[in-house]
Amino acid sequence: MPETVETQNTTKTKKIRLKDMFTILLSSKIAMVGLVIVLFWVFVALFAPFLTPYTPFEQDWKAPNQGPSAQHILGTDELGRDLWTRLIYGARVVLVVLPVSENISLPGGTAIWGVVVALLIGATLGLIGGYKGGWLDELVMRLLDAMMAIPVILLYLIIVVAIGASAVNVVIAISIVGVPGIARLVRSLTLDIKTREYIRAAETRGESAWFIMFVEILPNTRGPIIIDAMLRIGYAIFAMGTLGFLGLGMPPPSPDWGSMVAKGRAFILTGNPYAALWPSLAIASLVVGLNLLADGIREESMRYQ
Amino acid sequence: MIVFILRRFFLLLLTMILVSVAVFVIAESSPGNIAKNVLGAFITPEQEAAFIRQNGLDQPMYVRYLHWIAGNDWIAEKQIGMPLKRITTEEDFEEWWAVRKDGALIRWKVDGDDLVAIVITEDGEKTEYVDNGRWQEIEDGKQQFWGIDRQNHAVRWVKGETETMFVFVMGKGWMESSGGPKDYIPLKKGFVRGDPGVSFRTGRPVNKSLWTRLRNSVVLAGTAFVIVMPLALLLGLIAGLQEGSVKDRFLSVGGMMFSVVPEFATGIFLTLIFSVWLGWLPGAAVLGTSAPWEKPMMLILPVLTLTLIELGYILRITRASMVEVMKSPYIRTAFLKGLPYKKVVFKHAVKNALIAPITVIMLHVNWLLGGIVIVEVVFGYPGLGAYLLESALYKDFNALEAGAMIMVLVAVGTQLVADIIYTFLNPRIRYA
């Protein structure tokens, strides 16, 4: 039974790869620093409700625009809302929950969803283009080239202006922007893997094209895609912050780092820099953490190879 | 090579057409409407209809798209039967006039049942007279006339039947008025002829504000570029030469940090440090209409923000390229030949190591444009990016479309230039 042998093989290699990744992680100081930062944010995002006595919407009209104090460890914003609370609930939106509507939230943060959706669409396009080739490949790649040529910020502007500002639409915007890059990466990997003997073997066995693409080729593109995805989550957080800052992100009362900065910015020169400073620091540290992690892993894995 | 460049050129055209159609369709089909944005949320349906008709927004989408691209003065000329001309007045307003056979400029207004012609003769004298001879009979004994009104539309008046219309008054916005005509063609020359129409938000022709904004952005980006390029290339080469050293680690990790942090966060940090705590620099750019170079202090923080973002990116590419070149066989040969270190680096390595960053930088313009938008918003800098954002939020189509096209032109154009430079730098492509 060739299939069972093969599945056994893949699980075996997968285990080894994961173990490898772990040792890589431990051996790179840079990756460790990144990991600690990222884990910190994941932790506060997961346990946000237990880490603060306030809700992100609770206004204290007696204490607006205050600096750090015993009641509000990071201070308050212009409506007297607790900044620490809004900060960690903001992390929650980025990393842990996707608020679809007022009552429905999906697990997995907005940035994560954006990357996952982009991965699904981009990988499919890249696989089809790379494996099938021909006019379909030509057409898809030319269109994606044209899309890549459009300045990213313009794409965001157009998309969000067209469909309005909400968490789901931010996911759509992030994934549309991400698709061309992922498709290209997967396509180039596919072109390489296509020539391997096990693909020839599968073809001779008479497997369908879909089986070959998704079961034979896709799992073998894993390595580069994981590193790419990690960087992409960084971009996605970057993009979320930028959209929020431009007023194109989450609708107002929700705690969104970008829009917190945009609001707080007005009070910098009047003496309360905290409302803008904390979310800026938060987004900067999270993005840097992710990049350190991805960088460290990439560097170490290259050394091992 | 020519085929290659032609292909890229074709791609540029394709991209621009795609974007222009996409922006048009998306902006038009998006929720919210321009009449409510312009006139306020509490307008009556009749007012809304009047405004939409007056600005030609009731036309089918493809007609409006064609008018936006190629203009509609030639259609209006056919209706009126006179050549049309756009002049710029002493107060710097753009006005459309019909040209009479004797060379005088003419347009009309309706006063009750009378048609009044306003004429400027060639020596600049302005006169008004009743011009009822121009009314033309149509069915049911009505009389109509196609002419130019005083708000730069080609219009069809029907005698005795006037509608409400809106006039943009400087400093007051859109005001309601009576005596309006039946049909409107808002005159414009079209984007490809350098006139994308009037901005709903400002009531001014888009191309005027657009050029000032574009100039400001170019000054900002250009200054940052001039500072970043030599610095990043130099630091990148230094880091690449000593791969793995403390200096290299410091430069590449530091560079990465600056390049991945969102521009608005960097902007906030710099504002806090330099204008709040140290008090050295102004925190926001207040330029008004004066050119940015008249107040160079205002430029420092925006330029610094852009510089930091771009520095890390170019530094890392240069570093990677240099590391790769230093490992290549021809460099080893050069060392084994006994050439001194300096000569190998400067004469052999650097030239090849710079090919990659220079072309990649051009491709990076795409990202740089995004950075400029944010930096302009952070510091209130009156550039193209801020203009684009304001127009997008207001659904000011004419301005949004024009700004988007300019941006795409810049992005795709630099990619074309990058490809051409690359073919010249890399003989393997040139002779392929």
Interface residues (C-beta under 8 A of the other chain):
Chain A: I30 R142 D145 A146 M148 A149 I150 P151 V152 I153 L154 L157 I158 I159 V161 A162 I163 G164 G234 F238 G241 T242 F245 L246 G247 G258 V261 A262 R265 I268 L269 P273 A276 L277 S280 L281 I283 A284 V287 V288 N291 L292 D295
Chain B: L11 L12 L14 T15 L18 V19 A22 V23 I26 A27 S29 S30 P31 V253 M256 M257 V260 V261 P262 E263 F264 A265 T266 I268 F269 T271 L272 S275 V276 G283 A284 N366 W367 L369 G370 V373 I374 V377 V378 G385 L388 L389 A392 L393 K395 L400 A404 M407 V408 A411 V412 Q415
